[in-house]
């Protein structure tokens, strides 16, 4: 069974590292909570190999990307 990446929106600082490492899976989206900055979202969970998604996870400074 394959794993699906997810992002904790409360933890995301909007640094865009995940979108730079793995744009096939992650993108930025308006947080819709009244704050001015964007948050990362998973837009295509199967868009890249798990190893590339793991690289985005490993490089996330707030460690907010996880597997479900």
N, C-alpha and C positions, 0 to 999 in steps of 0.2 A: 504494500500500500504506500503510495507516495504521500509526502508531506506537503502542506500548504503554508507559505509564509504569511505572517500577519504582523501588523504594527500596532503598538500601544499608542494611540493618539495623545494621551495625556503625558507621555514620556518624550515624544518626538519634539526636537528643538528646531526642526526645519532647516537643517544644515545642508541638505541635498547630497550628502555623500552616497547614499544608496542609489539615487537616481544617476549619479555619475558612474558608479561601479556597475550597475545593472539596470539600465534604462528600459530593458525589455520587460521588466517586472514592476519596477517602482516609478512613480511619478509624484509630482507635487500638486496639491489641491488646497483651495481656500479652506481654512479651518472651520468656518461657519460658526464661530463661537464669539464673535465680536472682536477678536484680536486681528491685528493687521497682517501677520505672517502666515505663510502656508505651512502645511504639514505633509509628510509623505504618506502615500497610500499605495496599496498593492492593486495595480490595474490589470495585470495579467499574471496570475500566480504560476502558470505553467510555461511562461515565456522564455525561460532560461534553465540550464542544467542546475541541479541542486548545489553543485560546487560553486557556481558563480553567485547564487543567492547567498550561500554561506560566506562568501567573500564580502558581500555587502553587509551581512550581519556582523562579521568580525571587525569591519571598519566603522561601524556606527558608533559615534562617541557617546551616545546616551543608552546604547544597548537596548533599544526598544523594538527590534525585529526578532521574532521568534517563530517557531514551527507549531502548527496545530494539526 
